Amino acid sequence: MVQGTDTSRQVPGIQEMLTRLISLPSISSASADWDHSNEAVVRTLAEWLEPMGFTVEILEVPGMPGKYNLIATLGSGPGGLVLSGHTDTVPFDDKRWQSDPFTLTEKDNRWYGLGTCDMKGFFPLAIEAAKAFVDQPLQQPLIILATADEESSMNGARALAEAGKPKARYAVIGEPTSLQPVRMHKGIMMERLKFEGQSGHSSDPGLGRNALEGMHEAMGELLSLRQQWQSQYQNPNFRVQVPTMNLGCIHGGDNPNRICAQCELHFDLRPLPGMDMAGLRQAILDRLQPVAERRELGLTFEPLFDGVPPFETPADAALVKACEKLTGHTAHAVAFATEAPWLQKLGMETLVMGPGSIDQAHQPDEYLELSQLEPTVDILRGLIQQFCLEGKEA
């Protein structure tokens, strides 16, 4: 094993680092009762990275007080490798945990704690991998990136993309994939459709404009669009090979003997790579506007959140080939979404790969298998060796 400098040896070991990170609550949630700042986590990472020679930049996410991104850079140059993770966790149900979620607990060759798998556990492993290179003549920079609010809004990654930083050639996001490289995932769109009509007594339909009947027709249009898209788009890399649309929540009206004046539908769309979200929204609107006009209904159609674009890196990309070689696994597709589209937007060849299983994420008694620690460090060192020290693409 390559040894780092005396300075790098002053940085805690993997277990001590993770113990501290797990002890710092950094839940992100749309509910203010749950939502925490991630500042303590970010400043703790800076405390470890700066003595190793990293130049650390801490950026507050615009419009989100208490939420911060961290960019830590070792070396310089126009290319380089980003090792990226999010600092936040999901909320938890204390009654369903068998141990304290904020105390790293070892049992049955596993480390338990909120964020061990998703994904605070990635940071100590990335730092451990970096220790071997702090006094090496890097040809391209190594960047450790820590983002805010991935679990709720992804606004941390959005802010970085808007700011145009960091600049690098390659990026690995350490989400839990059981150390199997992931080169594509679907997008996420959650939309709100609302019709406003006119109430009136049910005995005379001419007295009002029924929003619920308009919604019934609109739902038919949506399901027709779904069928059209599923015939048009398929990707065999996914277990569910077609884009999906789920009509998830509907409410409207207030009494059986009143014409329904308002009706609202929330639905979810999961587009495949290659499907443009703005184009999909326009196609939906083109189907809905004639319904509203014909029935003289007010129409509101808007996203419930900004959405996550679909993501794909080509199978023959240098980073994909390198990760496949280091892991022995062929890159594949997953159903969950990540921050990859925004790193890709920054011009980076991007791949998702990290320790832990997605099956453990967002679950009580979340854990990380100890058997994944050393392989993760070895794989990350292999990537740093190739893309930062040697500056090779393949």
C-alpha positions as a printed NumPy array, in Angstrom:
array([[  0.   ,   0.   ,   0.   ],
       [  1.322,   3.44 ,  -0.92 ],
       [  2.008,   5.61 ,   2.099],
       [  1.086,   9.262,   2.245],
       [  2.872,  12.124,   3.962],
       [  3.066,  12.764,   7.689],
       [  0.356,  15.388,   7.184],
       [ -2.017,  12.836,   5.668],
       [ -1.364,  10.463,   8.555],
       [ -2.658,  13.147,  10.925],
       [ -6.074,  12.797,   9.277],
       [ -8.249,  10.262,  11.146],
       [ -8.784,   6.729,   9.894],
       [-11.892,   5.573,   8.054],
       [-13.848,   4.471,  11.131],
       [-13.092,   7.622,  13.115],
       [-14.073,   9.84 ,  10.187],
       [-17.339,   8.02 ,   9.597],
       [-18.153,   7.991,  13.311],
       [-17.921,  11.761,  13.339],
       [-19.882,  12.293,  10.123],
       [-22.698,  10.019,  11.283],
       [-22.915,  11.934,  14.581],
       [-23.688,  15.176,  12.713],
       [-27.382,  15.369,  11.697],
       [-27.746,  16.67 ,   8.145],
       [-31.24 ,  15.577,   7.137],
       [-32.734,  17.356,   4.144],
       [-36.489,  17.402,   3.805],
       [-39.305,  19.438,   2.315],
       [-40.695,  19.478,   5.877],
       [-39.164,  22.266,   7.965],
       [-39.602,  20.103,  11.07 ],
       [-37.056,  17.616,   9.711],
       [-34.738,  19.818,   7.672],
       [-31.186,  20.425,   8.975],
       [-28.212,  22.465,   7.866],
       [-25.299,  20.462,   6.443],
       [-22.716,  23.066,   7.468],
       [-21.176,  20.959,  10.247],
       [-20.557,  18.059,   7.845],
       [-19.016,  20.305,   5.2  ],
       [-16.72 ,  22.067,   7.678],
       [-15.635,  18.732,   9.146],
       [-14.638,  17.511,   5.688],
       [-12.71 ,  20.76 ,   5.169],
       [-10.955,  20.199,   8.502],
       [ -9.59 ,  16.895,   7.167],
       [ -8.892,  17.911,   3.59 ],
       [ -7.025,  21.171,   4.111],
       [ -4.099,  19.582,   6.052],
       [ -3.728,  17.106,   3.172],
       [ -2.999,  19.975,   0.787],
       [ -6.454,  20.357,  -0.754],
       [ -7.61 ,  23.868,  -1.59 ],
       [-11.097,  24.046,  -0.101],
       [-13.96 ,  26.227,  -1.299],
       [-17.215,  26.284,   0.678],
       [-20.175,  27.731,  -1.224],
       [-23.562,  28.55 ,   0.277],
       [-26.399,  27.362,  -1.956],
       [-28.203,  30.518,  -3.184],
       [-31.58 ,  31.03 ,  -1.558],
       [-31.025,  28.2  ,   0.92 ],
       [-29.539,  29.501,   4.185],
       [-27.536,  26.869,   6.054],
       [-26.98 ,  24.697,   2.963],
       [-23.458,  24.42 ,   1.575],
       [-21.45 ,  22.74 ,  -1.174],
       [-17.746,  21.953,  -0.779],
       [-15.151,  21.776,  -3.551],
       [-11.743,  20.477,  -2.425],
       [ -8.981,  20.427,  -5.054],
       [ -5.573,  18.761,  -4.948],
       [ -3.315,  19.752,  -7.826],
       [ -4.189,  21.807, -10.885],
       [ -4.834,  21.486, -14.573],
       [ -7.655,  21.56 , -17.132],
       [ -8.84 ,  17.967, -16.604],
       [ -8.913,  15.768, -13.551],
       [-11.228,  13.532, -11.591],
       [-14.1  ,  14.448,  -9.281],
       [-15.14 ,  12.092,  -6.48 ],
       [-18.596,  13.335,  -5.538],
       [-21.101,  12.64 ,  -2.787],
       [-24.021,  14.289,  -1.055],
       [-23.779,  15.283,   2.587],
       [-27.467,  14.997,   3.473],
       [-29.558,  12.029,   4.579],
       [-33.252,  11.252,   4.544],
       [-35.408,  11.502,   7.699],
       [-35.708,   8.403,   9.874],
       [-38.213,   6.54 ,  12.053],
       [-36.519,   6.251,  15.437],
       [-38.897,   3.497,  16.591],
       [-37.815,   1.185,  13.773],
       [-34.076,   1.491,  14.422],
       [-32.411,  -1.058,  16.687],
       [-29.493,   1.306,  17.377],
       [-28.959,   5.061,  17.597],
       [-29.051,   6.364,  13.997],
       [-26.402,   8.981,  14.883],
       [-23.95 ,   6.547,  16.49 ],
       [-21.788,   4.358,  14.266],
       [-22.442,   0.838,  15.543],
       [-20.474,  -2.241,  14.473],
       [-22.289,  -5.577,  14.398],
       [-22.043,  -8.702,  12.225],
       [-19.247,  -7.175,  10.097],
       [-21.396,  -4.158,   9.305],
       [-21.389,  -0.502,  10.299],
       [-24.874,   0.736,  11.149],
       [-25.942,   4.38 ,  11.174],
       [-27.955,   6.972,   9.253],
       [-25.924,   7.748,   6.13 ],
       [-23.448,   4.859,   6.338],
       [-24.651,   3.587,   2.97 ],
       [-26.384,   6.654,   1.5  ],
       [-23.903,   8.166,   1.446],
       [-21.672,   9.662,   4.132],
       [-19.662,   6.433,   4.063],
       [-18.2  ,   7.393,   0.692],
       [-16.308,  10.441,   2.001],
       [-13.93 ,   8.678,   4.43 ],
       [-13.152,   6.112,   1.72 ],
       [-12.438,   8.818,  -0.863],
       [-10.213,  10.659,   1.627],
       [ -8.415,   7.425,   2.516],
       [ -7.801,   6.785,  -1.178],
       [ -6.514,  10.342,  -1.633],
       [ -3.974,  10.009,   1.202],
       [ -1.7  ,   7.977,  -1.051],
       [ -1.393,  10.842,  -3.547],
       [ -0.949,  13.98 ,  -1.45 ],
       [  2.8  ,  14.149,  -2.147],
       [  2.645,  12.73 ,  -5.683],
       [  3.179,  14.839,  -8.843],
       [ -0.404,  14.831, -10.107],
       [ -0.715,  15.547, -13.822],
       [ -4.382,  16.482, -13.393],
       [ -6.29 ,  17.588, -10.284],
       [ -8.186,  15.387,  -7.863],
       [-11.391,  17.043,  -6.647],
       [-13.57 ,  15.898,  -3.769],
       [-17.055,  17.354,  -4.092],
       [-19.664,  17.379,  -1.311],
       [-23.158,  18.608,  -2.155],
       [-26.257,  19.706,  -0.27 ],
       [-29.871,  18.572,  -0.413],
       [-29.644,  15.699,  -2.889],
       [-32.341,  13.796,  -1.005],
       [-34.926,  16.584,  -1.275],
       [-34.411,  19.17 ,  -4.023],
       [-30.997,  18.465,  -5.605],
       [-30.507,  22.231,  -5.34 ],
       [-26.878,  21.789,  -4.323],
       [-25.991,  20.161,  -7.638],
       [-28.208,  22.601,  -9.548],
       [-26.359,  25.54 ,  -7.971],
       [-22.988,  24.095,  -8.981],
       [-24.143,  23.616, -12.567],
       [-25.404,  27.194, -12.688],
       [-22.106,  28.457, -11.243],
       [-20.112,  26.404, -13.757],
       [-17.98 ,  24.621, -11.163],
       [-16.091,  22.443, -10.573],
       [-14.255,  22.054, -13.856],
       [-12.886,  18.592, -14.539],
       [-12.903,  15.852, -17.164],
       [-14.305,  12.901, -15.207],
       [-16.657,  12.426, -12.244],
       [-17.604,   9.432, -10.101],
       [-20.616,   9.795,  -7.812],
       [-20.29 ,   7.388,  -4.897],
       [-23.954,   6.445,  -4.494],
       [-24.546,   2.888,  -3.233],
       [-24.298,   0.54 ,  -6.229],
       [-22.489,  -2.404,  -4.552],
       [-19.369,  -1.189,  -6.387],
       [-20.936,  -1.901,  -9.773],
       [-20.621,   0.951, -12.281],
       [-23.83 ,   2.658, -13.406],
       [-23.812,   4.65 , -16.623],
       [-27.502,   5.498, -17.029],
       [-30.716,   6.153, -15.144],
       [-34.174,   7.451, -15.909],
       [-35.322,  10.958, -15.124],
       [-38.02 ,  12.03 , -12.671],
       [-40.867,  14.434, -13.4  ],
       [-43.693,  15.119, -10.966],
       [-46.437,  17.315, -12.387],
       [-49.566,  19.126, -11.194],
       [-52.634,  19.525, -13.395],
       [-55.579,  21.618, -12.213],
       [-58.879,  22.437, -13.896],
       [-61.137,  25.246, -12.644],
       [-64.742,  25.342, -13.77 ],
       [-67.985,  26.739, -12.336],
       [-70.075,  25.239,  -9.541],
       [-73.834,  24.926,  -9.782],
       [-76.765,  22.735,  -8.792],
       [-76.392,  19.2  , -10.121],
       [-80.005,  19.134, -11.358],
       [-79.073,  21.463, -14.232],
       [-75.656,  20.765, -15.818],
       [-75.983,  23.98 , -17.821],
       [-75.533,  26.01 , -14.642],
       [-71.84 ,  25.121, -14.328],
       [-68.689,  23.751, -15.944],
       [-67.625,  20.427, -14.474],
       [-63.885,  20.29 , -13.741],
       [-64.05 ,  16.617, -12.744],
       [-65.483,  15.603, -16.116],
       [-62.764,  17.658, -17.778],
       [-60.175,  15.812, -15.719],
       [-61.677,  12.489, -16.771],
       [-61.112,  13.447, -20.398],
       [-57.627,  14.781, -19.643],
       [-56.652,  11.517, -17.947],
       [-57.622,   9.705, -21.12 ],
       [-55.314,  11.99 , -23.062],
       [-52.465,  11.338, -20.618],
       [-52.885,   7.569, -20.834],
       [-52.973,   7.838, -24.624],
       [-49.701,   9.772, -24.521],
       [-48.219,   7.14 , -22.218],
       [-49.089,   4.42 , -24.698],
       [-47.612,   6.459, -27.542],
       [-44.329,   7.071, -25.687],
       [-44.035,   3.451, -24.599],
       [-44.423,   2.355, -28.225],
       [-41.893,   4.937, -29.371],
       [-39.192,   4.582, -26.702],
       [-37.627,   1.416, -25.27 ],
       [-34.25 ,   0.789, -23.67 ],
       [-33.318,  -2.843, -22.96 ],
       [-30.708,  -1.77 , -20.386],
       [-33.504,  -1.069, -17.888],
       [-35.545,  -3.705, -16.078],
       [-38.638,  -1.612, -16.942],
       [-37.634,  -0.883, -20.526],
       [-40.167,   1.875, -21.277],
       [-40.912,   5.334, -19.861],
       [-43.593,   5.156, -17.174],
       [-46.396,   7.488, -16.139],
       [-48.26 ,   7.066, -12.859],
       [-51.467,   8.96 , -12.109],
       [-50.863,   9.124,  -8.395],
       [-53.247,  11.517,  -6.645],
       [-56.556,  13.195,  -7.526],
       [-58.987,  15.352,  -5.594],
       [-61.832,  17.673,  -6.465],
       [-65.391,  18.703,  -5.734],
       [-67.137,  18.949,  -2.389],
       [-70.609,  17.38 ,  -2.621],
       [-72.525,  14.924,  -4.831],
       [-75.239,  17.48 ,  -5.659],
       [-72.878,  20.26 ,  -6.747],
       [-71.18 ,  20.571, -10.106],
       [-67.48 ,  20.135,  -9.471],
       [-65.723,  23.497,  -9.788],
       [-62.132,  22.367,  -9.184],
       [-60.18 ,  19.188,  -9.776],
       [-56.462,  18.547,  -9.351],
       [-54.283,  15.625, -10.45 ],
       [-50.679,  14.87 ,  -9.51 ],
       [-48.743,  12.457, -11.684],
       [-45.232,  11.065, -12.058],
       [-43.299,  10.507, -15.281],
       [-40.   ,   8.592, -15.592],
       [-38.406,   9.416, -18.973],
       [-35.659,   7.349, -20.57 ],
       [-32.295,   8.799, -21.623],
       [-32.833,  10.674, -24.863],
       [-36.259,  12.013, -23.866],
       [-36.268,  15.796, -23.355],
       [-38.26 ,  16.917, -20.317],
       [-39.264,  20.286, -21.789],
       [-40.478,  18.525, -24.923],
       [-42.51 ,  16.058, -22.869],
       [-44.181,  18.862, -20.925],
       [-45.044,  20.648, -24.152],
       [-46.524,  17.456, -25.621],
       [-48.7  ,  17.066, -22.518],
       [-49.837,  20.691, -22.705],
       [-50.697,  20.294, -26.39 ],
       [-53.098,  17.486, -25.403],
       [-54.607,  19.291, -22.398],
       [-55.223,  22.781, -23.781],
       [-57.899,  21.678, -26.29 ],
       [-59.76 ,  19.885, -23.479],
       [-59.729,  23.01 , -21.331],
       [-60.772,  25.288, -24.197],
       [-63.606,  23.052, -25.361],
       [-64.998,  22.744, -21.831],
       [-64.262,  26.391, -20.904],
       [-62.096,  25.374, -17.96 ],
       [-59.184,  27.244, -16.431],
       [-55.985,  25.21 , -16.827],
       [-52.926,  25.108, -14.584],
       [-50.113,  22.762, -15.536],
       [-46.82 ,  23.019, -13.649],
       [-44.077,  20.852, -12.119],
       [-44.323,  19.915,  -8.448],
       [-40.518,  20.198,  -8.415],
       [-37.924,  20.978, -11.062],
       [-37.336,  17.337, -11.868],
       [-34.241,  15.252, -12.548],
       [-33.194,  14.76 , -16.177],
       [-32.408,  11.265, -17.461],
       [-28.718,  10.431, -17.586],
       [-26.507,   8.355, -19.869],
       [-22.765,   8.046, -20.458],
       [-21.755,   6.078, -23.575],
       [-20.634,   2.494, -23.072],
       [-17.305,   3.191, -24.797],
       [-16.42 ,   6.221, -22.631],
       [-12.948,   6.145, -21.038],
       [-14.346,   6.38 , -17.485],
       [-16.814,   3.552, -18.096],
       [-14.071,   1.309, -19.459],
       [-11.774,   2.14 , -16.534],
       [-14.434,   1.367, -13.916],
       [-15.41 ,  -1.863, -15.659],
       [-11.775,  -2.96 , -15.685],
       [-11.22 ,  -2.088, -12.012],
       [-14.439,  -3.706, -10.773],
       [-14.859,  -6.622, -13.162],
       [-18.494,  -5.567, -13.727],
       [-20.171,  -4.276, -16.873],
       [-21.745,  -0.843, -16.413],
       [-25.521,  -1.023, -16.211],
       [-28.698,   1.024, -15.673],
       [-30.634,   1.716, -12.457],
       [-34.092,   2.953, -11.575],
       [-33.072,   5.573,  -8.997],
       [-31.969,   9.103,  -9.908],
       [-28.77 ,  10.918,  -8.941],
       [-26.927,  14.214,  -9.35 ],
       [-25.188,  12.845, -12.466],
       [-27.099,  15.004, -15.002],
       [-25.755,  18.206, -13.434],
       [-22.142,  17.014, -13.375],
       [-22.62 ,  15.932, -16.969],
       [-23.949,  19.418, -17.729],
       [-20.615,  20.773, -16.47 ],
       [-18.916,  18.825, -19.252],
       [-17.736,  15.841, -17.229],
       [-17.814,  12.213, -18.284],
       [-19.869,  10.898, -15.359],
       [-20.47 ,   7.517, -13.756],
       [-22.228,   6.396, -10.561],
       [-20.437,   3.826,  -8.399],
       [-19.991,   3.395,  -4.673],
       [-20.061,   1.038,  -1.7  ],
       [-23.246,  -0.274,  -0.129],
       [-26.494,  -1.478,  -1.621],
       [-29.35 ,   0.763,  -2.739],
       [-31.61 ,  -1.772,  -0.992],
       [-30.269,  -0.438,   2.335],
       [-30.754,   3.222,   1.474],
       [-33.7  ,   5.002,   3.11 ],
       [-34.261,   1.985,   5.379],
       [-34.21 ,   1.529,   9.163],
       [-30.919,   0.037,  10.388],
       [-29.071,   1.318,   7.336],
       [-25.641,  -0.286,   7.127],
       [-22.413,  -0.607,   5.168],
       [-20.7  ,  -3.98 ,   4.819],
       [-17.127,  -3.87 ,   6.135],
       [-16.106,  -6.118,   3.25 ],
       [-16.759,  -3.187,   0.876],
       [-14.267,  -0.799,   2.504],
       [-10.935,  -2.03 ,   1.156],
       [-12.219,  -2.733,  -2.387],
       [-13.669,   0.783,  -2.566],
       [-10.371,   2.381,  -1.56 ],
       [ -8.492,   0.199,  -4.054],
       [-10.85 ,   1.081,  -6.924],
       [-10.724,   4.808,  -6.158],
       [ -6.923,   4.687,  -5.995],
       [ -6.906,   2.978,  -9.371],
       [ -9.   ,   5.797, -10.834],
       [ -6.849,   8.505,  -9.241],
       [ -3.733,   6.752, -10.532],
       [ -5.073,   6.649, -14.079],
       [ -6.822,  10.006, -14.431],
       [ -4.791,  12.242, -12.095],
       [ -1.303,  10.813, -11.651],
       [ -0.797,   9.358, -15.123],
       [ -3.328,  11.582, -16.878],
       [ -4.402,   8.719, -19.137],
       [ -7.819,   8.328, -20.719],
       [ -7.837,   4.571, -21.238]])
